[in-house]
Amino acid sequence: MAKQANGEKSKTGIKVIIVGAGFGGLTAAIECVRQGHYPVIYESFPSLKILGDIITFGPNAGRIFYRWENGSIAAKMRRISIDLQYYGFNIHKYDTGEVVINQKTPPRDKTSPMFNGHRGELHEIVFEYAKTIGVEINLGQRVEKYWENEGEAGIQLENGTKVEGDLVVGSDGVRSKARTLVLGYEDKPKSSGYAVWRAWFPNTDMMADPETRQFCENGDTFNGWIGPDVHFLFSTLKGGSDCCWVLTHRDEHDIDESWSFPGYLKDVQKVLEGWDPMCWKIVSKTPEDKLVDWKLVYRDPLPNWVSGYGNAPGHGRICLLGDAAHPFLPTSAQGATQALEDGVTLAVLLRQAGKNNVRGALRAYQDIRYERVKAVQKTGETTRDRWHNTDWEKVKKDPTRIQFPREDWIFKFDAEKHVEEAGEEAVKNAAASFA
C-alpha cells in the first residue's frame, strides 16, 4: 500500500495528467497527492538517468521540500548538497584574482533550506519519493497529441493509446508541445545573446596540482570571478570530492536546431585570456568529455499559460508549468524553484475549486502566479548585467554592490500559505469571467 503523503487531504476525484517528470512535474504530482487528487505522469525518457550538473533551489523551494515527510526528504537532499556555512562565497576581480568580498552564507533554517547540488542526484530523491507515495509514473511514453473538450482533457501517446483526465499539465520543458497548443501558434526560442560552458568532474587532477588542491582538501568551496560580459563560477562539493564550474559569456549562436553541444577546452581558454591564471588552471583540469556548451535561450513572457484564456484557443483544461511556461536564465538561480511554486499553487487551487470547476482553478493559477514569475524572471537579466558591467571604482568603495542578490520578496515567499489565503478569491474571480 502506498505511503500517505505528508498533510494529505480528503479525495477530490480530480484526475491530473502531467506530461514530464522533471522537478516541476514531480512536484505537481506530489502536491496533487497531498491535496487529494489523482495524478498520473507520462515521461518520454525510458529510464531515470543521473545526468546534469549543478542546480540551485532557494529557501522558497526548501520550504516546499521540508513539508514532505516531516523534513526527511529535505534532510536527504541536504546530505548531498554543498555546505557553505563556514566558507561563504568568494567574489574575485577577473584579472587580478583578488577577493573583493566574501559573501557570508545566511544562517541555516531547517524549515526553509537552500540546496546547491547535482541535478541528477537531487532529482532521484524527489523521483523516488513520488513513487513511494503512490504517484503513477509512466516512463518511455512519448506524447503525440493533446486534446480537450468542455468536460475533460487528455493526451494521445505515440503508440495510439488515448488517456483521459480532468486536466492536462504540460510540464514538458523549453521544447514544450503543450505550449503550441495553449498559445495557438509556435513560440520559437531566441538566442539570449549568451551561452554557458558547464562541467562536473571528480577532483583527481585538482588534487594532483599543489596550486588547485586548496579548493578540494578542506571541504566545500564556492568562488566566482566577475569580468566584462563574462562570469566564472566554481564550486567543490561533497567535502571537496566533486568539482563543478559554469562560465557565462557572449554568444550569438543560431539556436534553431539545438542549444546543447559538446564543449571544447580551447574555446574556453580563449575567453579566459587576460584573466586570473587560476581560472584556466581550474578549467584545464576538466576532462573534455565532461564539458557541455549550452546556449541560453530566451522567450518573451507568454501571454497565456492556460488554454481558452485570453486569446488562447481551447476549453481551459490544459495548462503549462515550469520551463514550458517561463524559461529562466541561470543568473536568476530560481528556474526550478519557480516550477515548484507552480506545482504547489495549482494543486491547492484544484482542491479549492473542486472537480466541477477545474477551468476556474486553471485560470486562477495563471492569475496568481503570472506577475510574480515575470518579476523573478527579470532578476536573471539584472544580476547578469550588474556583474558584466561592473564599475570597479564603485565596488572599491562599496564591495557589497557585487554580491549575489538574496531578496526577501523571493526567498521568504511561502507558495502554499499564499495560495491558501488568496486562492478562493482568485477562483471566484475566474468563475465570474466565464459568465
N, C-alpha and C positions, 0 to 999 in steps of 0.2 A: 504493500500500500504506500502511496506517495506521502512523503512527509508534509505536514502542514507548513505553509509559508508564514513567516512572522506577520502577525496582525491581520490574518486573512478574514475577510468579511463574508456574509452570507451570499449564496449563489445568486447571480443575476440572470443567468441563462443567455448571456451575450457571448456569441462565438466570434473571436477576433482572429482573422487570418493575417499573419505577419510574414512579409517577404524579406528575408535577410536575417542572418544570425550573428551580426556584429554586436558591439556593445549596446547600440540603440535598440535593435530588435530584441535582444535577450532581456534587456531591462524592461522594455514594454511588456514582454511576456511575463516576467516575474511579478511586475506590478499589477498586471491583469489578474494573476492568480491571487495576489493579496487583496484585490478589490472584488473578488468573487466571480470573475469572468472565466471563459474557457478559451485560452489562446492556443493556436497551432502555428508553428514556424515552418516555412519552406525555404531552404537554402540551396543554392546551385553547387557549392563546393561539395565534393563527395565525402570528404573526411575532415576532421578538425586537424589543422596543422599549426604547430607553434612557430609562426612566422612573424617577421617585422622587427622593429627595434623599439626605441623609447616612446612611451606615451605618458601624458600628464593628465591627472584628474585633480581638479581643485577641491577645496573643502566643501563646496556646494554639491559635488559628486560624492565625496566621502560621507556626507550626511545621509545620502540615499543608501549607499552600501552598508552603513552602520546599522540601518533598520532591518537588515536581513539577518535572520537567525541570531538576534541579540548581540550583534557585533562580531560574530565568529567569522563571517565572510571577510569583513574588513580586516580582521586580525590575520587571516591567511594572506591577504594582499599586502599587508604591512611587512610581512616577513620577507617578501621578495622585492621590496621597493627600496629605493635609495634612502639612506638615513643621513640627513644633513644638519641634525640638531647642533652638532659641535662645529662643523666645517662652514656652513653657510654657502654663499655664492660669491666667488671672487670675480670681480669685473675688471678686465685688463684693458689698457690702451693698446690698440692693434700693433703699433710699430715699435714702441719701447718695451712692451710687455709689463710695464709697471701695473701693480694692483691699484686701481683708482679708488675702489671701495669694496669692503666685504659686506654684502647684504646678509644680515642675520636671518636665520630661519625662525618664523614665528613659533611661540611655544606650542607644543603639540596638544591638540584637543581630541581625545579618542572618539568623541561623538561626531566630529567632522574632520576626519583625517585627510591629508593630501597624499597622493601617490604619484611617484615617477618610477616606472619600471618597464620591463619588457612587455610589449603589447601582447604577444602570443601567450606568455605565461599568465598574465593577469586575465586575459580573455578565457583561458582554460578554466580558471577558478569560477568565473561567472557562468560559463557554459555548463560545467558540472553541477553547479548549484541549481540552475534552471531545470536540469534533468531530475535532480533529487526531489524537487517539489512537484514533479509530475507534468512539466511542460513537454508537449509532444514536439520533437524536433525532427523534421524530415530532411536529411542531407541528400545531396546529389539529385535535387529536384529543380530543374530549370523552369521558370515561369515564362510561358509564351504569350499569354493574354490576360488582361484584367477585364472584368465585366461588372456591371451593376444595374439594378433597376430600383423602383421605388421601395421594394420590400427587402432586398438582400443584395449582397455583393460577393464576388469570388474571383477565382483565378482558374486558368486552364494551363496544365503542365505540358511539357514537351511531349510526353507520352500520350497526350489526349485526355487525361483524367481531368474532370471538372470538379472543383472544390467550392462549396457554398458556405457562406457565413453571414453575419450581420454587418460586417465591415471588413475592409482590407487596409492594412497599414503597409505602405511602401517604404521599407527601411533598407532599400537596396543600393545605397551609396551614391557616389557622384555620377555614376553612369546609369542612374535610375530609369527603368522603363516606365514606372508608375508616374514619374514627373511629366512625361509627354502626354499621358492620358489625362492627368489632372489639369494641365495647362491648356491642352487642346492644340499645342504646337511643340516643336522640338526646341528646347532651350540649349543651345550649344555652348560649351565652356569656352572661355577666352584665356589667353595667357595672362597671368598676373604681372608679367614682366620679371618674375623671379623664379629661381629654382633652388633646390637644396641637394647637396650630396649628403648621404647619411650612411652610417655604418655601425655595426655592433660586432665585437670580436673579443676573444679571450686575451688576458693580459700578458701572455708568454713573452712577446718581443718587447713590450713596455718594461717588464721586469728585468730583461737582459741588458737594458741600456741604463747606466747609472744616472743619466740626466732625466729620464722619464719614469724611473722606478718610484720616485717620490709620490706620484699620483696613485699608486697601487698598493703601497706597502703599509699604509696607515688607515685603511678603511675607505669609506665612500667620499668622493670629492665632486665638486661642480665648479667649473671655470668657464668664463666667457670672454672672448676678445672682440671688441667693437671697433669697426672701421668704416670708411666711406663706402656706402652701398653694400657692405658685407658684414656679417657677423658669424662667429665660430663658437659653438657651444660644445664643451667636452665634459663628460661625466665618467666616473668609475663607480660601479655598483657591486652589491653582494660582497661587501668587505674588500673591494678593490680587485676582485677576480675577473669582472667583466668590464669592458670599456665601450663607450658609445659616444659618437660625435655627430653633429649636424652643422653644415656650413651653408648659409643662405647667401645668394649672390644674384646679380642681374643676369637675366636670361630671357631672350625673346623667341624662344624656340616655338615652331609651329606644332600645336598640340592636337591637330585633327585626328591623328591615328592613335597616339599613345602619349602618356606623360610619365612613364616609368621605364628607365633604361639601365643597363649595366653602367657603372661609373668607372672612370679611369684616373689613376693617381696623377698622371702627368697633367691632366686638366686642372685638378685641384691645386697642384704645385704652382701653376701659372697665376691663379687667382691670389695665392698667398705670397707672391713676390713682394718684397719690401715690408713684410710683416715680421713680428717677433719670431725668430727662428724656432722657438719652442712649438709653434703651431704646426709647422711642417714636420718637425721631429715626431710629434704625436701621430699626424696623418700617415707618415711613412711607415708606421708600424701596422697599418691596416692591411690585412690580406685582401687583394684586389677583388676576389670573388665575393667579398662581403660588402662591397661598395655599390650603392644604388644612386642613380642620378634621377631625381624626382622633380618634374616640372610642376610648379604650383599653379593650379587652375583657379580661375576666378569666375564667379557668377554674380550678376546683378541680383539684388534681393527679389525673390519670386513674388509676383502679386498674389498668388494663391497657393496654399498647401492642401486645399480640400476641393474635391470635385463639386461642381454645382454651386460654387461660392463665387460671388463677384461675376467676372466674365468667364469663369471656367465652365466647361460643359459638364454634363453628368448629373447624378442623382444625390450627391452629398454623402456617399458611403465609402469613398476611398480617400485616404489622406497620406501625406508624406511625413517622414520623421527623420531627424538627424541630417546627415550629409545630403540625402535626397532632396531635402527642403532648403538647407542652408549650409553649404560648404564653408569651412573656416580656414584662415591662414594659420600656420603653426605658431606664429608670434602672439596669437590670442591665448594659446595654451588652454582653450576652452571647447574645442570642437566636439570631443567625445562627451564632455561633461554636459554640454547643452543637449545632446541627444538623450542623455539620461533624464534630464529635466523634462524633455518632451514626453518620454515614456510614462513618467510618474503623473504628469498633468493629464494626459489622455486617459489613463486607467481610472483616475479619480472622477473625471468628468463623465465617463461612461456609467459609472455607478450612480452618480448624482442625477443624470438624465434618465437612465433606465432603458430597457430594451426597446420600448416604443418611441424613444426619442434619440436614437443613435445619431441622426443627422444634426440635431441640435447640439449634441455633445461635440461633434467634429467641428462645427462652426465655432463653438465656444473655445475649443482647443486652439484654433488659429488666433482668435481674438485675444486670448490670454497670453499666448506665447510670442506673438509676432514682434511687438515693439522691443521687448527685452532682447530677443535673439538678434534683431537688427543692430541694437546698440552694442551688444557684446561682440558681434562680428566686426564692427568698426574698430575695436581695440587691436585687432590683428594688424591693421594698417598703421594705426597711430603709434604702436610700440615699435614696429619695424622702422617707420620713418624717423621716430625720435632717435633710435640707435644709429641709423645710417646717415643721419645729417647732424651728428653730434657737434656742438660748439664746445671745443675742448677748453677754451678760455673760461666759459661759464661753468663748466664741470669742475675746473680747478678751484673755483670759488665755492661751488656747492656740488660735491660729488653725488649727492642723493638724486640729482637730476637724471642720472644714468641708470638708476636702479630699475629692476623689472617691476612694473606696477602691480600692486596687490590691493585691489579696490574692494571696499566693503560691500558696495551695491552688487558686486558679482559674487564674492566669496561668502557673504553672510546670508545669501538668499536661501530660503527653505522652500523648494518647489512644492512639496506635499502640503505644508502648512498654508502656503499661499493659495493653492487651488482649493483647499478645503474651505478657506474663507471667502474666496472670490468666485468660486465655480458656479454656485447655484444661480447667482445673479447673471453671470455670463450665459448660462444655459437658457435662462428665462428670456434674455435679450435676443439670443439666437433664435429661439422659438418664435418670437414676435416677428422676426424677419421673414418667416415663412407665410405669415398671414397676408 
